[in-house]
Amino acid sequence: MDGRTPFAHTQSDFQGGPLNPYSSSKDTDRLPQFAGSHFLSPALNDKASASDISLARSDDDAQLNPAGSRWQNNPRKHSRIREILFPDSFTCRLYLLAVVLETIFDLAIEAILLARVNSAINQSDTQQGESSTLARNPIPVYLGVFGMAHVFQFILALDAVYSKNVLQFVFLAIFNALFFLYAVIQIFEVESIVTSHSSGFLPSEGLTIAIPVVVSIAEIAYVGLAYRIYQEFGWQVFKLLGADRQIKRMHAQYQILQCLMRFDLLFWMGFSIQLIALVLAKGDFEFYLTIAALPLSILLVFEGHLAARHESRWMMGIFGFGLSAGMVYFVYKLIRIWTQRYTDTFKNVYKTLTVFAAISVLLLILTAIWSWIVYRNFDGGLKHHLNKRKKESDEVELGPKGGFKAGNPNRMSIE
């Protein structure tokens, strides 16, 4: 201490005077710190004390967060849904809008294409006096696969926006590029179907070309918006994961595996649906085997997710065995489709089935590689970090006693 006496206010310091133009006879009824300034406080007899607040509101009605502010008690139930569908970021809103518009345009074009092709085939049947209507028209199946893929894309986009997962935006851009490949292949298969079952007139050539155009425009938008989203959310990696580069690397590898498993499931389901609807006969053993494999593939992906999340070595071993079995199955199917591509069974659908089978094999290989990488990271600290973050996130959203807190919690994001 330097021996100086601390400054203390006296009552005379707060009386009206030339330097206190805002003072009045009522200043004595207010807090002295505000008496001589233009920051007016409520009257002393109007101010509620802490004891008044505590008596009016018990601990059962509200909780305090670590910062001392009160949790919001009765949030609207739809706030979480609105937060997902209408994110704060304008760029993210544009991204979701682009996904919705692409879905609407693509499905509308596919529906019109289906109606026109069926009309052309039926018109040809009437003119020729015979029935050449396709027993298994692949266009409704293509429409169903397109619809399923777009719903899947929209769900992943919502998840990526809500969790601010930059890496998932990259996967979605790649996925949309595969949409373009699928749409281009569809042009040739639709032409083959129409020319072989009608007079050769193709009433929907413009529609088949329109789908790749729409997908291309959407791809440009996705890439540009993904870059903007990376600029907005990339810095949160350091904020949420800390400065530990090892943890960041393991978390990125974990997220890559999660994305790969999601796309595995989509392509497995897409291939199986087309195989069941267009190739296999109901009396075949393979028909029922393929149907049974659909729920098993969903269980396998879910089991792999749990194995990676909880770092279970034996569960990861089961997941690896399932990946190996799936790889053998798709390689066998790929060889069979390619060797029988000119038969009546595959001639109209072998291109699409080949693409789905080849992509499935590639995804299985990548998933197996990343499963091994994540397996080697077990007991490296990532599980503890994720559990800690989940606990903190739950406390931010619910409060220590289960009450809800206003505001949006920070979500995990990666570069």
Buried (B, 14 or more C-beta within 10 A) or exposed (E): EEEEEEEEEEEEEBEBEEEBEEBEEEBEEBBBEBBBEEEEBEEEEEEEEEEEEEEEEEEEEBBBBEEEEBBBBEBEEEEBEEBBEEBEBEBBBBBBEBBEBBBEBBBEBBBEBBEBBBEBBBBBBEEEEEEEEBEEBBBBBBBBBBBBBBEBBBEBBBBBBBBBBBBBBBBBBEBBBBBBEBBBBBBEBBBBBBEEBBEEEBBBEEBBEBBBBBBBBBBEBBBBBBBBBBEBBBEBBEEBBEEEEEBBBBBBBBBBBBBBBBBBBBBBBBBBBBBBBBBBEEEEEBBEEBEEBBEEBEEBBEBBBEBBBEBBEEBBEBBBEBBEBBBEBBBEBBEBBBEBBEEEBBBBBBBBBBBBBBBBBEBBEBBBEBBEBBBEBBEBEBBEBBEEBEEEBEBBBBBEEEBBBEEBEBBBBBB
